[in-house]
């Protein structure tokens, strides 16, 4: 049973040593009670002088050694009880279940003009990159459980399309605004990644994941992609990268689109993920893109082991009650003794 008792502020227990030490020090250097000299008088030079009202002082005020020890013992019980209450004793019970491993997942989505390129095929029909990304995010949000999701859209400049939230209705409505060209024409992934790091910096108690969906073709911006990846690594966060689009020119649509075709820069995206200790994926088709997101969901390597938690029941009220009870009984006894003496 003793092993199940713990203290929230165990440093207060030092008072159980300090207070007796102070008491002994005062007793050793303290002055004797002068009340006896008022009763018996002061003698000196052969003359004894008494206070004119000496008869008002009762010799019954002198306590026997036995009575003094009882008084000291009572005071010690009261002081000890108060000190123990200050230390806040608790009884440790059974272990609490581990908290849910909730995460913050920030999707950094490229909305530059290259995302209109149609190098995906579904049912023998060409589908543009943005449509595939939007469909994948919709499926992910539909099965969202406990995790919070944020969506950052970027091209020339980054914008927080949806802040960290578990509101699936809000996220689905924001997906309707995720369109090519909403943030410009060119691609500046470095600026968008830096914005994502700032967004999650104040939520360190949760497991956080950054996911970049981009072709990383011809990046621009004040911060290069490799510099941004280093910022993520310094923050202790994983940056998973998904190369959206084909990684070769063979997937180019055989018709005039007015755009110069650029495949996904898979090498650059792999280097960025490697710096942060994460993995890089190639979304060669819509199915592989979906599989990449599922694998990222299942990543456990960066989850810190939660410290075991136990039920803790406060016990400070019991030493307080003991101190109050002892003081009350002692005062009641003194009152009864005084009344008996007056009678």
Secondary structure, 3 states (H helix, E strand, C coil): CHHHEEECCHHHHHHHHHHHHHHHHHHHHCCCCCHHHHHHCEEECCEEECCCCHHHCCHHHCCCHHHHHHHHHHHHHHHHHHHHHHCCEEEEEEECCCCCCCEEEEEEEECCHHHHCCCEEECCEEECHHHHHHHHHHHHHHCCCCCEEEEEEECCCEEEEEEEECCHHHHHHHHCCCCCCCCCCCECHHHHHHHHHHHHCCCCCCEEEEEEEECCCCECCCCCHHHHHHHHHHCCCEEEEEEECCCCHHHCCCCCCCCCCCCCCHHHHHHHHHHCCCCEEEECCHHHHHHHHHHHHCCCCCCCCCCCCEEEEECHHHHHHHHHHHHHHHHHHHHHHHHHHHC
